[in-house]
Amino acid sequence: IVIQPNKSGGYDVIAGHNRIQAYRELGREEIEADIREFNEEEAFEAAFYSNLFNSPLSDYEKYLGFKEIQSKTNETQEELANRAGVSRSQITQLFSFDRFSQTAKNILLANPHVLGYTAAAKLAATPEDRILTILGLLVEGGCTEAQAVAMALRTNVLQPAKFSPIVIRAGKK
C-alpha cells in the first residue's frame, strides 16, 4: 500500500484500501507499506489510478477523474491514456460525457452508475431534451441502457426497407 504521514502523527492511506480490507478479512494485522509524501494533486492522482480498475467507480466518475487530471496537467487524451495504461479509444469514449449539457452532467453526478461510456458516446449527439428524458427514465428504472440508446437513435423519419435476394442452394441446384 502507499501511505503518507499526516499532521497528527499518523498516516493516511493513499492507495491500497482494497488490499487492506482483504488483509483484514484474512485476519492479518500487518501489511507492507511504501511511505511517501504527496502534495494534494499527487495524492488525488495516486488514489484515482489505484481505484481506476479495482473499485466500483462508474464510467462517469472515471471521466470526472480524468477530466480533473487533464485540467491540472494539460495532457492530451492520448497522454492520459498512455499514463493510465488504457486505450485511447476508452479515453475518447469517456470524454463523450464532455458533450453533455451541465444539466445532464448534474443528473449523472447524482446517479453516476446509470450510464456507461459506450452508451454515452452513442447519446452524445442526441438533442438535450431527449437526453434529459432518457436520463430520467434510466434513473427511475424505466428503461435499460440498451433501450435508452435505441430511443436516442430512433428518428421519426421513415426509411424505405432495403431488400436483397436470398439464394438457397441444395446440392447442385
N, C-alpha and C positions, 0 to 999 in steps of 0.2 A: 504494500500500500504506500501511498505518498501522503506525508503529513507535514504540517508546518507549525512552528511554535506560535502560541498566541500570547496576548498581553498578560493573561492571568497566570502564566507559568505552565499551562498545559499545552495540548496540541490539538489542532484542527485537522480532520481528515479531508484531504483534497481529492484523492482518488482511491477507490478500493472499498467503498461501502458494501458492495455485494459480497466481496471476499470476506470482509469482517463478519457479515451475517452468516455466511457459510461456516466459518471457523467457530462461531458461537454455537451454531446448530450441531456441530461435531463435538462440542464440549472442549474445544481447545482454548486456552487462555492467553496464548502468545501468538504474535504474527510478526513477520519481518516487515520493517518499515523503512522507507527512504525519507530522511528528514531534509526538507528543502525550505527555502524562504522564497515566497512569491509576492509580487505586487498584486493588487486586486484584479487587474486584467489577466495576468498569467494564471492566477488561481481559477478564474472563470473558465479559461481555455482548457486547463488541465482537467477540471471537473467535467466540462462539456464533452471532451474527447473520450474521457473514461466512461461516460454514460452513453455515448453515441450508439454503441452496439449492444451493450449489456444491460439495458434498462428499458422500461416500457415507455420511453419517450415517443410521443406521437410524431408523425411527419411534420406537423405544423410547429411543434416545439423544436424539432431539429432545424427547420427553416429559420426560426427565430434565433437560435444559437449561431447558425452560420451567418445570418444577417448581422448580428452583433459583432462577430469576429471580423466580418468584411468591413463594417463601418469603422472599426478601430485600426485595421491593418491596410485597408485599401487594396486588398488582394482581389485578383480576378476569380471568377468561378473555377477556372482551370487550376489556379494555385490553391484554392480552398480544397478542391478535390484531391490534388496531389498530397497535400498536408494531412488530410483526413484518411487517405487510403481508400477512397471510394471513387466510383467512375464519374467522369464529367457529366454524363447524362443524368445521373442521380441528382447531382447538384443543380443542373439545369431544371429538372422537374421539380425539385424542392423550391426553387426560386420562382416557380409558376405562381406561388402564393403572392408574389410581388404585384401581380396584375389584378389582384382582388381589391375591391374598394375598402376603405377603412371600416365601414360598417360590417362588411363580410368578415374582415380580419378580427373585429371585436367579437363576433359570434364564434369564430374559431378559437379565439383566446379563451372564451368561457367554456367551450366544448371542443378541445383540441383533437380528440380521437374520432370525430365523426367523418373526417375526410382525409384520405391518403394522398400522397403526392402524385400518383398516377392519375387519379380522378381529378385532382386539382389542375393538372396540366390540360386535361380534356375540357374542363369547365372554364378555364381562364378567358377564353374568347367569348363566352356567353354574356349577354346583356346583364347588367347589375340586378335589375328587378327579378329576373329569372333565377340568378344565383341566390339571391336572398330568399326567394320562395323555396328553392331546393334545399338550402341550408336549414331553413325552418323545418322542413319535412324530415331531414336527417336527424336533427336534434330531437324532434318529437318521436322518432322511430317510425315515421310514416312511410319510409322507403329505405331500400338498401343503397349502398354506394353505386352498385351497378345500375339500379333503376334511376338513380339521380343523374348519372352520366347519360343514360338513354333519354331522359326527359330534356336534358340540356341540349343534346344533339338533334332532337326531334324538331323538324320545321313544319310549318303549315303549308308549304308548297308541295303539291302532289307531283311526283315524278313518275313518268311512264315506266312500267315494268320492262325489264330487259330479258328477252327470251333468247335462248340459244338451243340449237337442236341437240338432242341426246341420241347417240348412236349406241345400240346394243348389239353386240356380236356374240354369236354362238357357233363355235366351230369355224367353218369356212364361210358362213353366211353372215 
